Amino acid sequence: MKQQLSLSFEDTAIAFEHKSTKALKKANFLFSNIGKPWLVKLGAFVTPLAFKLHLPIKGLIRSTIFDQFCGGETLEEAVHAAEELGKFGVGVALDYGVEAVEGEENYDNAVPEFLRAIRFASGKRHIPFIAVKVTGFARFGLLEKIHAGETLEQEAQKEFERVKERIRTICSAAAEGKVGVLIDAEESWVQQPVDDLADEMMALFNKEEVIVYNTFQLYRHDRLAYLQTSFRKAQQKGYLLGAKLVRGAYMEKERKRAEEESYPSPIQPNKEATDKDYDEAIRFCMERLDHLAVFIGTHNEDSCMLAAELLHEKGLPHDHPRVSFSQLYGMSDNITFNLAHAGYRVSKYLPYGPVKDVMPYLIRRAQENTSIAGQMGRELGLIREEMKRRKA
């Protein structure tokens, strides 16, 4: 008879083993405040203004929200954070968190930063992935045009060829260094060219093993079907699918735009529908590990447990090379470290970059956290439970 799976996300001793009591107290203070929507709104308004006026707030941000959610200001600092996590069996997906300023020169200048990250990551078991956003290498308006099916003028065609070349350069270096590339999802009205680019890169580099992953946002009601279509396409064309599964990050923005422009919202009607599709996507991928690799990017404990149980039921090793779990750095340590402790392949999404440049990312993180029902309460409860345990 098969042994029962021994895995729990309640063990705070394992979850916070990597944190000193001082660091726990700091996290307790931060999550207590980040759960207040009025404070987040105020921060989102005041912080960019303070940077614009050159007010001395960098130190305060660096020692609070930045330290909690980012690996450092430089690649070297991020690699140090990765090494610390590696001691506990946790890998990282390096995420250069700087949101590119539009302009061909800026897009070109971003490429070497990613190549440097790949060189750093190559051969290091604890840095299995890097993350890229196509909007970091392409003009948003250009992607909108392509998504809308507009015919591109010659100059715009050349511009898009340069975008492809940047992404190809990064994926080629990653394939050589055996580092996974996670292509992030974007807003629904620019997603098609991103999907097409991801498919093109997978066809080039996912012949023998999975290097490139496309992202499927399951809070969109059409993405489970699109995952299945992507799999069939990969099968027909003879490459392996890389599927990064997330719930999604642009819900309020998507609904608002759909309402303003009078088209049906691409977003699921409710959280239950999102959860149902997400878990269905996990099942779909787990049944096809001979032909794909799956990256389960979620803070949902039930979905993580489902994936772990499916591996167990199939008699597959916990550290199956084609199944990875991931949570954001600074969040859901109870999931990450308990999975790692039980032998699963799990990594933290680890953003890095200058404080001022990473601020849009951090503000989004704080806004998302306040809108995730119960997430802050769960984080706080676990932190306080561990503080109490250490005092006992």
N, C-alpha and C positions, 0 to 999 in steps of 0.2 A: 504493500500500500504506500502511495506517495506521501511523503512528509508534508505537513501543513506549512505554508509560507510563514516564516518568522520575520515580520516587518511591521514596525509601528512608527507613526509620525508624532507620537506623544512624548518620546524620550528626550527630555530637555537636556539631560547630561551630555548626550551625544550631540544634540543639535547645537549646543553652545560651548562645546569643549574648546573650540578655537578662540573664544573670547574671554578676555580678563574680566573681572568683576567691574572694574572701572569702565571698560568698553560696554558692558551690559547696561550699566547705569546711564551712560551716554545715549545708547539706543533707546532705552526706556523714555528718556526725556524727549528725544527726537520724535518717536512714534506717538507720544502723548500729544504733541503739538501738530504733527502732520495730519492727524485725524480731524483737525478743525478746519472745515471748508473756508471759513472767513479768513483764517490766517494764511491759507494757501493762496486764496484770491489776492489778498493784500501783497503777499510775497511776489506773486507773478507780475503784479503791476509795478511794485516799488523797485525790485532788483534790477531789471534792465535800465531803469531810470537812473539808479545809483551808479551803475557802471558808466552810463553816458555822461554823468556829471562828475566822473572820477572821484566818487566818494570812497573812503577806505573801508569797503565791506568784504573785500576778498578773503581776508583772514578769518572772519566770522563764518563765511560760507564754506571755506576750505575745511574748517575744524568741525563743522556740523553736517549738513546735508551732503556735501561733496564727499567727505570721508566715509559716510555711510553707504553711498550708492556708486562711488567711482574708485577705480584702482590707482589713480594718481594723475598727475599732470603730464607725465611723459611715458613713453613706452617702457623705459627702464623701471620706473616706479610700478607700472602695471605688471611687469614681469616679476618684480619682487612680491607683489600681492598674489600673483599666480603661484609662486613657489611656496608661499605660506599655506595657501589652500591645498596645494599638492601634497603637503605633509599629512593631510587627512583624507587623501584619496579623491579629492575634488579637482576636476579640470577647469579650464576657462575657455570661453569664446571671446577673444580680444575684439573689442568694439571701439574703434576710433570715434569718439562721440562728438566730434566737431561737425556741425552742420554746414556744409560748404556754402560759401557766398557764391552767387551765380557769376559766371564768367569763364570762358575757355581756359584762361591761364590758371584760375583757381582749381578747375577740374583736373587739369594736367598736373598741378602741383600736389594734389591729393594722392595720386598714384604711388609715388615713392614711399609715402608713409605706410601704405598697405603692404608694399613689397618688403619694407623693413620689418614689419610685424610678422610676415610670413617667414622671413629668414630667422627671426628670433624663435618662432614657434616650431620650425622644422626639426624633427627628431626629438622633440620634447613631449613625452607622453601626457604631461599635465597641461599642454596647450594644444588641444586637438582641433580647434576651430578659430576662424576669424569671421567677423560679420561685415557685410557691405550693404550700403543703401545706394541704389541706382541714382537717386536724386542727389547723391554726393558727386556724381560725375556727369550729370545731364541737366539741362535747363527744363524746369517744370513745364513751361509752356510748350516746349517741343514734345514732351511725353504726352501732354494733353491732346495735342494735334494728332499724334499717331494713334492714340487710344480712340479718338473720335472718328478715325478712318479718313482723315483729310489727306489729300494728295500733297506730298511734300515738294516744295520747289527744290531746285538743284542744290542750293546752298544749305537748306535744311537737311537734305539727304546726306550731304557731306558731314554735317554736324552730327547726325546720328551715327554715321560710320565711325566717327572719332569716339563717340560714347562706347560703341561696341568694342573698339580697339582697347580702350582703357580697361573695360571689364575682362576682356580676353587676356590681356597682359597679366592681370591679377590672378585669374583662374589658372593660367598656364604655369605661373610661378608656384601656385599652391599645389597643382598636380605634381610638379617636380619635387616639391618639398613634402608631399603627402600630408597636407594640411587641408581640413575641410573648409569650404566657403559657404557661409549662410547668406543667401541673398534675401534681404528683408522685404516684407510686403510694403506697399504704399497705399495711398488713397485709391478708392475704387475707380475714380475717373482718370487715373494714369496707370492702372495696374496691368492692362493688356500688353504694352510694350515691355514691361518688366517681366511678365510671364514668358513672353516670346524670347527675350534675351536669356532668361534662365534655362529655357528648353534648349536653346542653341548651345549654351555652355555645357549643359549636361550631355548633349549629343557628342560634343567634342571631347569631354574629359571624364565621363562616367562609363567608360567601356569595361574596365576590369574591376574597378572599385569605385565607391561613391565619393567624389570630391565636392561636387556642387549640389547645393540643396536649394530648392525653391520654397517659399513660405506660403502656407495655406491658412488664411484667417477664417476660422470656422464660425465666427459671429456673423459672417455673410451667409445668407441662405443658399447661395449657389456653389459654395466652395467644396462641399463633400462630393458633389457630382463632378466638379472640375478636377479634384484629386483623382477620381476614378478615370476620367478622360486622360489626364496626364500619364497615368500608369499605362493605359492602353497604347498611348502614343509612344512611350518609351519602349514598350514591348515590340511594337511594329518596327521601330527604327533601330532597335538593337542596342539600346543603352540602359543603364540602371537609373531608376528614379531616386532622387534625394528629396525627401519630404520633411520639411520643418512644420510642425503643427502648432499653431497658436490660436488663442481665442480671438484676439484682435485689439487694436490700439486707437482706433479713430471713430468710435461709435457715435459720440455726440456730434462731431463734425460732419459725419456721413448723413445722419438723420436731418440735421439742419439744412445741409445743401440740397438734399432730396426734396425737402419741404419748400425751400425757396425757389427751386427750379422746376417744381411740379413733376417729378418723376417718382416711380415707386422706390421706396427705400431698399437698399441692398442688404440691410441689417435684419437679422432674425427677429421674429415678433417678441420673443422673451428669452430670459436666461436658460430656461429649461430646454428650449429648442437648440440653443448654442451647445449646451452640455451634451445633449443627445447626439448631435452631429459630431462633436469633438470625440466622444467615446466611440462612435461608429467609425470615425477615421482611424483611431488607434487600432480597432479590431481589423479593419481593412488592411492596414500596413502589417500588422503582426502575422497575418495569414500569408504574406507574400515576401518574407525576408530573403528569399533566394533571389529576388529581382529588385529589391529596393532597400534603402536605409531610412530609418525614421528618427527624427530629432523631436522629442516631446517637450515642448517649451510651455510649461504651465505651472501656476501656483495652486492649482486645484488638487487637493489631496486625493479625492476619489478617482480622478483620471490617472494620477500617478500610480495609485494602488492597483487600478485595473490593468495597466500595462505590466506592472511587476507580476501580478497574478497570472496574466496570460503567458508570460515567459515561463513562469513556474509550472503552469499546467501542461505546457508543451514539452517540458523537460529540457528546456534550453538554458544555457548558462546565464547567470545574472549579468555577466559582463559581455553579453553578446556583442560582437563588433559592429552590428548594424542597428543597435538600439541605444540611443542616448537620451538622457533626461536633462532638463536645464531649468534653472530659475535665475532671476535677476540678482546680481550682487547686492547684498544688504537686505535681502528679503527671503522669507520662507526657508530659513536655515533648518527648520525642523524637517522639511522634506529633503533638502539637498544632502545634509550630513548623515541623516538616517539611511538614505539610499546608498550613499558612499560606504557607510559602515557595513551595510548588508551586501556589498560587492557589486553594485550596479555602476554603470558608466554614467556619471553625472557631472555637469559643469555649470559654472556661473557665467552669465553674460556679464562681462567686465568692461564697462566703458572707461575711457581715459581721454585726457586732453586738457588744455589750459582751462582753469575755472570759468573764466568769462565766456569761452567758446562752448563749454559744455552746459551752460545755464539753460538753454532751450530744452535740452534732454531732461535736466533735473526738474524743471518746472512741470514738464509733461508727466514725469514719474509721480510727483506729488499730487498733481491733478487726478491722475488715474487712480492713485491709492485712495483718495477721498471718495471716489465714485465706485470703488469695489466694496459692495456691501459686506460688512463683517471682517474685511481683510485686516484693517488696523487693530480691531479688537482682538483678533486671533494672534497677531504679532505681539501685541502688548501682553496678552494673557500668558503666552509662553515665556516671554522675557521675565515677567514678574514671578512666574512659577519657578524658573531657574534661580532667580535671585533669592527666593524664599528657601529653595533646596540647599543653596550654598551656605545660607545662614544657619541652617538646622544642624 
